[in-house]
């Protein structure tokens, strides 16, 4: 049996991403972030969880290839960062 589909959708299920912001990151030889610059100061990364890769639009003229990391600076809240694998630039992605 299917539940009532006429109810209001749950707004917690889908979150719109904010525009990514450029970020300075020092990564190890394996590409994993070791340090990042936040607020003008360098912060060590104490935890890296759930890395994932996204490759999209490879069939179009502008493919996108990114490696995302969920990280926690030693003295700050967790955040999501990614490396644009085509340019090597790092960005912070917020929800």
C-alpha positions in Angstrom: 0.0 0.0 0.0 1.2 3.5 -0.8 1.1 6.2 1.8 -0.6 9.6 1.3 1.3 11.4 -1.4 -0.7 14.6 -1.1 1.2 15.8 2.0 3.8 18.5 2.0 7.3 17.4 1.0 9.9 17.1 3.7 12.2 20.2 3.2 15.1 18.4 5.0 15.5 15.9 2.3 16.8 18.2 -0.5 19.2 21.0 0.2 20.3 23.5 -2.3 24.1 24.0 -2.6 25.6 27.4 -2.2 28.2 28.6 -4.7 31.6 27.2 -4.0 34.3 29.5 -2.6 38.0 29.3 -3.4 40.2 27.8 -0.7 43.9 27.4 -0.1 44.7 23.8 0.7 48.0 21.9 1.2 47.5 18.3 0.2 49.7 15.2 0.6 51.2 13.2 -2.3 47.9 11.2 -2.4 45.8 14.3 -2.8 44.3 14.2 0.7 44.0 17.6 2.4 46.5 18.1 5.3 46.1 21.8 6.0 43.8 24.6 4.9 43.7 28.4 5.2 40.6 29.7 7.0 40.2 33.3 8.1 43.8 34.1 7.2 45.3 31.3 9.3 46.5 27.8 8.5 44.6 25.0 10.2 45.7 21.3 10.4 43.2 18.8 9.2 42.5 16.3 12.0 40.0 14.0 10.3 39.2 13.1 6.7 36.0 11.1 6.1 34.0 9.9 3.1 36.0 11.0 0.1 34.0 10.7 -3.1 34.6 11.6 -6.8 32.1 13.1 -9.2 32.6 13.0 -12.9 29.8 14.7 -14.9 29.2 16.1 -18.3 32.0 14.1 -19.9 29.8 13.7 -22.9 29.5 17.5 -23.4 32.2 20.1 -24.2 32.8 21.1 -20.5 33.4 18.0 -18.4 33.6 18.3 -14.6 35.8 16.1 -12.5 36.0 16.7 -8.8 37.3 14.9 -5.7 35.3 15.8 -2.6 36.4 15.4 1.1 34.5 15.7 4.3 37.1 17.1 6.7 37.4 18.5 10.2 40.1 21.1 11.0 41.8 20.6 14.4 40.1 23.7 15.8 36.9 24.1 13.8 33.7 22.6 12.6 33.6 19.9 9.9 33.3 21.1 6.3 33.1 19.8 2.7 35.9 20.7 0.3 36.7 19.6 -3.2 39.6 19.7 -5.7 38.8 20.5 -9.3 40.9 17.7 -10.9 41.2 19.6 -14.2 42.6 22.8 -12.7 44.0 21.6 -9.4 42.1 24.4 -7.5 40.4 23.8 -4.2 37.0 25.0 -3.1 34.8 24.9 0.0 31.2 23.7 -0.7 28.5 24.6 1.8 24.8 23.6 2.0 
